[in-house]
Amino acid sequence: MRNNRRPAGRSIPMIVPYAGGILSGQGMLVGAFFGVAAMDAAQNATVECEVGGEFDLTKEPSLAITAGARVFWDNTNRRITTTATGNFQVGICTVAAQAADANVAVLLARVPASGA
């Protein structure tokens, strides 16, 4: 199809909004897009970001997360949380994370708020 811009639709270029830039494998939020950086990039640089798939992402310290829980991006602290208020839903926890764990496995997916 001639009008298909991204056949797989799993990655898009995004402009890094964070002072200090971003490292490969870190999450980033730009408007309504959440992605995981494919490489290191400086602030205001364009970086290819994966917008689908499963990733180990930094989570809120001392927070245990159960498998199947909806998870959200805390853009202020640049980490995963289970707190919905003021944060952006990015997916679902695929493997339970203990409070002592630094990361959590997340399947990137926008899920309806009602569970429908």
Z-matrix of the N, CA and C atoms (Angstrom, degrees):
N
C 1 1.438
C 2 1.531 1 108.41
N 3 1.297 2 116.83 1 129.41
C 4 1.463 3 121.27 2 -175.58
C 5 1.514 4 113.74 3 -68.33
N 6 1.314 5 118.05 4 -27.22
C 7 1.454 6 119.72 5 -175.47
C 8 1.535 7 113.87 6 -94.27
N 9 1.330 8 117.64 7 7.01
C 10 1.464 9 121.56 8 178.96
C 11 1.520 10 109.36 9 -83.91
N 12 1.330 11 117.04 10 104.53
C 13 1.464 12 121.85 11 -175.09
C 14 1.513 13 113.44 12 -76.65
N 15 1.334 14 118.13 13 -34.12
C 16 1.468 15 122.83 14 -178.81
C 17 1.519 16 107.94 15 -136.29
N 18 1.319 17 117.54 16 94.55
C 19 1.466 18 120.40 17 -175.24
C 20 1.526 19 114.14 18 -52.69
N 21 1.319 20 119.08 19 -45.84
C 22 1.458 21 120.43 20 -179.35
C 23 1.524 22 111.10 21 -84.10
N 24 1.326 23 117.28 22 -28.23
C 25 1.447 24 122.13 23 178.82
C 26 1.518 25 114.68 24 64.13
N 27 1.340 26 117.30 25 21.57
C 28 1.461 27 120.08 26 -176.49
C 29 1.518 28 113.89 27 -95.38
N 30 1.318 29 118.12 28 -14.69
C 31 1.463 30 119.04 29 179.62
C 32 1.520 31 109.86 30 -139.79
N 33 1.325 32 113.72 31 149.84
C 34 1.459 33 120.53 32 177.34
C 35 1.522 34 108.33 33 -141.44
N 36 1.334 35 117.61 34 151.96
C 37 1.460 36 119.46 35 174.03
C 38 1.531 37 109.36 36 -77.67
N 39 1.328 38 116.02 37 135.49
C 40 1.461 39 121.21 38 179.64
C 41 1.519 40 108.54 39 -133.84
N 42 1.327 41 116.84 40 149.58
C 43 1.466 42 121.99 41 178.31
C 44 1.522 43 108.51 42 -91.58
N 45 1.320 44 116.63 43 126.05
C 46 1.468 45 122.57 44 -176.06
C 47 1.533 46 110.18 45 -66.13
N 48 1.347 47 117.40 46 120.00
C 49 1.461 48 120.34 47 -178.09
C 50 1.529 49 114.54 48 -90.89
N 51 1.324 50 117.23 49 -8.09
C 52 1.462 51 120.48 50 -169.42
C 53 1.526 52 113.58 51 -94.44
N 54 1.348 53 115.55 52 132.86
C 55 1.464 54 120.39 53 172.09
C 56 1.525 55 106.93 54 -60.92
N 57 1.295 56 116.78 55 136.32
C 58 1.459 57 120.00 56 -177.63
C 59 1.520 58 112.68 57 89.38
N 60 1.335 59 117.07 58 -6.78
C 61 1.457 60 120.66 59 176.01
C 62 1.512 61 113.91 60 78.53
N 63 1.327 62 114.63 61 -158.62
C 64 1.465 63 122.13 62 -176.36
C 65 1.522 64 108.77 63 -144.53
N 66 1.325 65 115.18 64 151.59
C 67 1.460 66 121.10 65 176.89
C 68 1.520 67 109.73 66 -105.16
N 69 1.302 68 116.08 67 152.93
C 70 1.454 69 121.74 68 176.15
C 71 1.528 70 109.78 69 -52.96
N 72 1.323 71 116.78 70 132.58
C 73 1.454 72 121.39 71 178.70
C 74 1.515 73 114.79 72 91.00
N 75 1.327 74 117.63 73 -5.06
C 76 1.464 75 120.23 74 177.55
C 77 1.522 76 109.91 75 -90.62
N 78 1.335 77 115.05 76 149.56
C 79 1.454 78 120.48 77 177.47
C 80 1.512 79 111.21 78 -80.82
N 81 1.335 80 115.13 79 154.68
C 82 1.460 81 119.35 80 174.68
C 83 1.516 82 109.85 81 -152.60
N 84 1.326 83 114.09 82 147.08
C 85 1.451 84 122.47 83 -177.22
C 86 1.518 85 109.50 84 -116.64
N 87 1.336 86 115.71 85 125.99
C 88 1.459 87 121.99 86 176.18
C 89 1.524 88 106.70 87 -131.50
N 90 1.324 89 115.91 88 107.41
C 91 1.464 90 119.83 89 -175.90
C 92 1.515 91 109.44 90 60.99
N 93 1.326 92 117.25 91 -123.25
C 94 1.466 93 121.70 92 178.78
C 95 1.522 94 112.13 93 -97.16
N 96 1.332 95 117.79 94 7.18
C 97 1.468 96 121.71 95 178.41
C 98 1.519 97 109.98 96 -97.94
N 99 1.339 98 116.31 97 130.17
C 100 1.458 99 121.76 98 169.99
C 101 1.513 100 106.57 99 -117.99
N 102 1.330 101 116.05 100 133.49
C 103 1.452 102 120.10 101 178.30
C 104 1.509 103 111.03 102 -148.12
N 105 1.324 104 114.79 103 170.27
C 106 1.461 105 122.32 104 177.87
C 107 1.520 106 107.38 105 -113.25
N 108 1.326 107 115.99 106 122.85
C 109 1.462 108 122.06 107 -175.10
C 110 1.529 109 111.62 108 -62.08
N 111 1.321 110 115.65 109 134.63
C 112 1.464 111 121.48 110 179.21
C 113 1.523 112 112.03 111 -84.73
N 114 1.339 113 116.96 112 -15.87
C 115 1.461 114 120.88 113 179.71
C 116 1.520 115 109.07 114 -155.73
N 117 1.328 116 116.50 115 167.89
C 118 1.461 117 121.22 116 175.17
C 119 1.527 118 108.96 117 -67.43
N 120 1.324 119 116.64 118 146.17
C 121 1.465 120 120.31 119 177.94
C 122 1.531 121 109.90 120 -156.77
N 123 1.313 122 115.34 121 148.43
C 124 1.466 123 122.22 122 178.18
C 125 1.524 124 110.21 123 -82.35
N 126 1.333 125 115.89 124 163.47
C 127 1.456 126 120.63 125 176.28
C 128 1.526 127 109.11 126 -56.76
N 129 1.329 128 116.13 127 139.74
C 130 1.468 129 126.12 128 -179.68
C 131 1.519 130 114.54 129 71.96
N 132 1.324 131 118.07 130 0.43
C 133 1.470 132 121.06 131 174.31
C 134 1.527 133 108.44 132 -83.22
N 135 1.312 134 116.09 133 157.51
C 136 1.460 135 120.93 134 176.02
C 137 1.524 136 108.43 135 -92.51
N 138 1.326 137 115.86 136 132.10
C 139 1.457 138 121.49 137 179.13
C 140 1.524 139 108.63 138 -133.22
N 141 1.313 140 116.61 139 141.16
C 142 1.461 141 121.38 140 176.12
C 143 1.529 142 107.61 141 -74.07
N 144 1.330 143 116.88 142 131.14
C 145 1.461 144 121.97 143 -178.73
C 146 1.521 145 110.59 144 -125.18
N 147 1.318 146 115.26 145 134.61
C 148 1.466 147 121.14 146 174.61
C 149 1.520 148 108.11 147 -76.13
N 150 1.320 149 117.07 148 130.63
C 151 1.456 150 121.25 149 -179.57
C 152 1.531 151 111.75 150 -113.37
N 153 1.314 152 116.19 151 5.17
C 154 1.456 153 122.03 152 176.77
C 155 1.506 154 109.18 153 -143.37
N 156 1.318 155 116.55 154 157.89
C 157 1.459 156 121.09 155 178.79
C 158 1.514 157 111.33 156 114.74
N 159 1.335 158 114.95 157 -173.69
C 160 1.461 159 121.78 158 -179.11
C 161 1.521 160 109.06 159 -116.86
N 162 1.343 161 116.49 160 132.95
C 163 1.455 162 121.76 161 -175.01
C 164 1.523 163 110.74 162 -138.26
N 165 1.328 164 116.55 163 150.60
C 166 1.457 165 122.49 164 169.08
C 167 1.522 166 106.43 165 -88.52
N 168 1.326 167 116.12 166 117.69
C 169 1.460 168 121.19 167 -177.21
C 170 1.526 169 110.53 168 -122.71
N 171 1.324 170 115.98 169 149.85
C 172 1.456 171 121.88 170 177.22
C 173 1.517 172 109.34 171 -59.59
N 174 1.345 173 115.57 172 135.28
C 175 1.460 174 119.28 173 179.68
C 176 1.521 175 110.76 174 -117.82
N 177 1.314 176 114.78 175 168.82
C 178 1.459 177 121.50 176 176.75
C 179 1.525 178 109.01 177 -60.39
N 180 1.334 179 118.14 178 130.29
C 181 1.465 180 120.71 179 -179.84
C 182 1.532 181 111.71 180 -60.44
N 183 1.319 182 115.68 181 146.37
C 184 1.475 183 123.86 182 176.71
C 185 1.519 184 113.48 183 65.42
N 186 1.327 185 117.96 184 15.25
C 187 1.460 186 121.52 185 -179.97
C 188 1.526 187 109.49 186 -105.65
N 189 1.322 188 117.01 187 121.60
C 190 1.465 189 121.70 188 172.80
C 191 1.530 190 107.00 189 -88.72
N 192 1.338 191 116.43 190 138.50
C 193 1.463 192 121.10 191 -179.35
C 194 1.519 193 108.37 192 -129.27
N 195 1.324 194 117.01 193 127.79
C 196 1.455 195 121.11 194 -178.88
C 197 1.529 196 110.76 195 -83.68
N 198 1.322 197 115.49 196 151.19
C 199 1.464 198 120.62 197 175.71
C 200 1.530 199 108.22 198 -60.71
N 201 1.309 200 116.50 199 135.86
C 202 1.457 201 122.05 200 -179.71
C 203 1.511 202 114.28 201 92.50
N 204 1.333 203 117.71 202 -8.00
C 205 1.471 204 121.01 203 179.89
C 206 1.520 205 110.51 204 -72.94
N 207 1.319 206 116.05 205 142.22
C 208 1.464 207 120.83 206 172.00
C 209 1.519 208 107.69 207 -69.92
N 210 1.316 209 116.06 208 138.86
C 211 1.463 210 119.45 209 179.45
C 212 1.519 211 109.93 210 -125.18
N 213 1.330 212 114.29 211 153.98
C 214 1.455 213 122.44 212 -171.83
C 215 1.520 214 109.63 213 -129.23
N 216 1.333 215 116.25 214 155.69
C 217 1.459 216 122.24 215 178.24
C 218 1.517 217 109.33 216 -97.87
N 219 1.324 218 115.72 217 119.91
C 220 1.463 219 123.42 218 173.20
C 221 1.526 220 105.47 219 -88.00
N 222 1.315 221 117.29 220 97.07
C 223 1.462 222 121.10 221 -173.57
C 224 1.526 223 112.99 222 -70.43
N 225 1.328 224 117.18 223 -25.80
C 226 1.467 225 120.21 224 177.72
C 227 1.521 226 110.74 225 -65.40
N 228 1.340 227 115.96 226 -44.81
C 229 1.464 228 121.27 227 -178.44
C 230 1.526 229 113.55 228 -100.01
N 231 1.339 230 116.03 229 -2.98
C 232 1.472 231 123.43 230 177.77
C 233 1.525 232 112.00 231 54.86
N 234 1.360 233 115.05 232 58.61
C 235 1.461 234 120.69 233 -179.31
C 236 1.527 235 110.54 234 -156.71
N 237 1.332 236 114.79 235 165.58
C 238 1.461 237 122.45 236 178.65
C 239 1.528 238 109.38 237 -82.61
N 240 1.334 239 115.29 238 142.73
C 241 1.456 240 122.48 239 176.75
C 242 1.529 241 108.18 240 -144.44
N 243 1.321 242 116.45 241 170.52
C 244 1.463 243 120.66 242 173.06
C 245 1.530 244 110.69 243 -104.03
N 246 1.304 245 117.42 244 2.82
C 247 1.463 246 122.73 245 178.87
C 248 1.526 247 109.90 246 -82.20
N 249 1.308 248 116.25 247 116.26
C 250 1.464 249 120.74 248 -177.88
C 251 1.528 250 112.47 249 -77.43
N 252 1.325 251 117.23 250 -40.84
C 253 1.462 252 121.79 251 -174.68
C 254 1.523 253 111.72 252 -59.91
N 255 1.315 254 115.55 253 122.07
C 256 1.453 255 121.29 254 177.30
C 257 1.518 256 114.61 255 79.35
N 258 1.331 257 116.89 256 2.96
C 259 1.465 258 120.50 257 -178.29
C 260 1.520 259 110.75 258 -122.46
N 261 1.320 260 116.66 259 170.75
C 262 1.465 261 123.73 260 -173.14
C 263 1.519 262 109.77 261 -111.98
N 264 1.339 263 117.74 262 121.86
C 265 1.463 264 119.91 263 -179.51
C 266 1.523 265 110.54 264 -66.88
N 267 1.334 266 115.55 265 130.15
C 268 1.463 267 119.91 266 -178.56
C 269 1.513 268 113.56 267 -118.78
N 270 1.334 269 118.77 268 -19.44
C 271 1.450 270 118.23 269 -179.46
C 272 1.502 271 114.19 270 169.18
N 273 1.344 272 113.43 271 -151.69
C 274 1.452 273 122.32 272 -175.15
C 275 1.524 274 109.13 273 -131.16
N 276 1.329 275 116.46 274 136.98
C 277 1.460 276 121.75 275 176.58
C 278 1.528 277 108.22 276 -69.25
N 279 1.332 278 117.48 277 128.19
C 280 1.467 279 120.53 278 -178.21
C 281 1.520 280 113.29 279 -99.52
N 282 1.325 281 117.73 280 -22.77
C 283 1.465 282 122.65 281 178.84
C 284 1.528 283 106.92 282 -135.83
N 285 1.319 284 116.93 283 127.36
C 286 1.469 285 120.18 284 -178.72
C 287 1.524 286 110.49 285 -53.54
N 288 1.330 287 115.87 286 137.93
C 289 1.464 288 122.14 287 177.30
C 290 1.517 289 108.62 288 -113.47
N 291 1.311 290 116.27 289 133.91
C 292 1.456 291 121.89 290 177.76
C 293 1.534 292 109.24 291 -81.60
N 294 1.307 293 116.65 292 162.45
C 295 1.465 294 121.65 293 179.11
C 296 1.525 295 111.43 294 -58.16
N 297 1.332 296 117.54 295 -33.62
C 298 1.467 297 121.38 296 -177.81
C 299 1.530 298 113.22 297 -79.04
N 300 1.329 299 118.15 298 -12.37
C 301 1.466 300 121.42 299 -178.68
C 302 1.528 301 110.73 300 -72.46
N 303 1.319 302 116.14 301 143.38
C 304 1.464 303 121.19 302 178.22
C 305 1.526 304 111.39 303 -85.24
N 306 1.339 305 116.65 304 -27.16
C 307 1.461 306 121.72 305 -175.07
C 308 1.517 307 111.12 306 -125.93
N 309 1.323 308 114.57 307 165.33
C 310 1.454 309 121.80 308 175.55
C 311 1.530 310 108.10 309 -137.97
N 312 1.340 311 116.55 310 142.99
C 313 1.460 312 122.08 311 177.10
C 314 1.530 313 108.76 312 -80.57
N 315 1.332 314 115.82 313 124.98
C 316 1.463 315 121.36 314 -175.56
C 317 1.521 316 110.06 315 -128.42
N 318 1.332 317 116.19 316 128.89
C 319 1.459 318 122.25 317 170.03
C 320 1.518 319 105.83 318 -91.04
N 321 1.326 320 116.71 319 115.41
C 322 1.470 321 120.11 320 -179.04
C 323 1.512 322 109.12 321 -67.31
N 324 1.332 323 116.18 322 121.01
C 325 1.460 324 121.58 323 -179.46
C 326 1.521 325 108.90 324 -166.38
N 327 1.311 326 116.01 325 135.12
C 328 1.464 327 120.31 326 172.23
C 329 1.513 328 106.46 327 -88.21
N 330 1.330 329 117.84 328 122.20
C 331 1.464 330 123.44 329 -175.29
C 332 1.524 331 109.04 330 -115.48
N 333 1.328 332 117.69 331 137.21
C 334 1.462 333 118.81 332 179.02
C 335 1.527 334 112.08 333 -56.81
N 336 1.304 335 117.48 334 139.74
C 337 1.462 336 122.56 335 -176.72
C 338 1.522 337 111.89 336 -62.28
N 339 1.334 338 118.09 337 -30.80
C 340 1.455 339 121.05 338 -176.01
C 341 1.515 340 112.28 339 -81.52
N 342 1.316 341 117.64 340 -11.33
C 343 1.462 342 120.15 341 -175.84
C 344 1.514 343 111.78 342 84.17
N 345 1.336 344 116.58 343 3.82
C 346 1.466 345 121.23 344 -178.97
C 347 1.508 346 112.05 345 -72.21
